[in-house]
Amino acid sequence: MSKVISRRSARIGALVGELMRVMHRYDRRRTIPIVQSAGLTTGQLATLELARKPRTVSAIAAALGLSLPATSQIVAKLERARLVRRTESDRDKRLRVVSLTPGSRALVNRIAAARAARFQHSFAGLPPVLAQRFAETLREVLEVLRQGEV
């Protein structure tokens, strides 16, 4: 990676980090209480988000950037809490696929709705032209980033 790309990525990373810090001001008891009451760690929440689409533990580990043993521990805890289930893969009987249970799907949806409310509240004050430009740019960025999804 060239130094120019690295500096540009660092600037974007810093801006996104600052955006997320500012967003916490708008939480207004929306997201954090749900996550805390469910007793979820950041890794567990990320695993649940990834398990919206059934995936192997290896795929989840790769997406999280964690080792297979660490990810297996997270999945095991979520399984004991009845938030995920592991089933045989339809494609390869040797593989186990992690998926959400109905209860955890409802929980993840509640968290997503709370996040959406937080974002809607925080962006409501943007001038319409800026909001439109931001939405278009964000859509383009997401399109590119999704191409690299596991």
N, C-alpha and C positions, 0 to 999 in steps of 0.2 A: 504494500500500500504506500502510495507516495505521501510525502509530507503535507502537500496541499490537501489531499483527500482526508488525511488524518486531522489536520487543523479544522477543516470544514466540519467533519464528523464531530469533533470535540465541541465546536461552537453550537452545533445543532443539539448535541447531547446536553450541553449546559442549559440551553433554552428550554428543552423539554423538561429537564429537571426542575428548572425554575417554575415552569407552568404547573407541574405536579405539586410543588410546594404551595403555590398560590391557590390551587384547586382545593387543598385541604381546608382553607378558610371557609369554603362554601359547602363543606360537608354537612353542617348543621344537623348533626346526629342522624345522618342518613345511613352511610355505609359502615362506618367503624363499629357502631353498636351491633349490627347484624353479624359481622365477622367475629367480634368478641363474644357475643352470646353463643355462637356456634363453636367457640373454642378453637378456631382455625388459625394455624400459622400461615405465614406468607407462602411457604412452599406447598402447604396443603391446599390453599386457595388456588394457587397457580395450577396445581395438579387437577383440581376439580374443573377449572376453566378448560384445560386441555382435554379432559375426559368427556367434555360435551360431545365430542366426536370419539367413538370408541378407538382406543389406541393400545399398542403394546406398552409394557413398562419400559422397554428399550426406547421406543419413540418418545415417550414422556421424558425419560432421562436426557435424551438428546436435545429435546426442546428446552428443557430447564437448564441444561449445561451441568447436570449433576451426574455422579457416578451411578451405575446400576444398583449397587447395594443401598446407597442413600435413598434413591427413588423407590426401591422396593420397600424400604422401611416406611416411607411416607404413605405408599399405597396400602401397606398392611395396616397402618393405623386408621386410615380412612375406611378400609374394609371392616375392621373391628367396630368402627363407629357407624357402620351400615350406610356410609356415604358413597361408596363405590362397590362394584362387584367385579370379580374376575371370572371370565368365561372362556371356553375354548374358542379359538379362532375358527371361523367357517372355512377359511382358505388353507390353514395349516394347523392341524390338530396338536402340534407340539407347542404352539404359541398360546399364551393367555392374553386376552384382551380386557382392558380396564374400561368400564363404562359407569355412568352415573346411575344411581338408584332414583326412583321417582321423587323421594324426599330430598335428595341432594340436588336434583334438577330444579325443584321448586326453590331451594335455598340459593343456588347459583343465579336463578332468574330474579329472585328478590334483590340480591346484591347488584346484579346488572341494572335493574330498574332504579335502585338507589343511586348508583353511579350516574346513570342517565339524568336523573333529577338534579344531581349535583352539577353536572355539566350544563344542563339547560339553564339552571339558575345563574351560574357564573357567566355564561355567554350571553345572557339576556340583555346585558347593558352594552354590548358591542354595537357600534354603528352598523346599519344594514349592509353597506358596501364592504366593510371590513369583514363582517360575518360571512358574507357570500364568498369573498376571496379566500378566507380561512377554510371554509367548507370545501371549496374546490381544490385547494392545495392539499388538504388533509385526505381527501378522496384519492388524489393522485399518489400521494405518499403511501397510503394503505394498499393501493393496487400493486405498487412495486414491492412493498414489503411482504405481501401475501404470496408472491411468487416464490419466496424462499421458505415458506412454511413447511413443517414436517408433516 
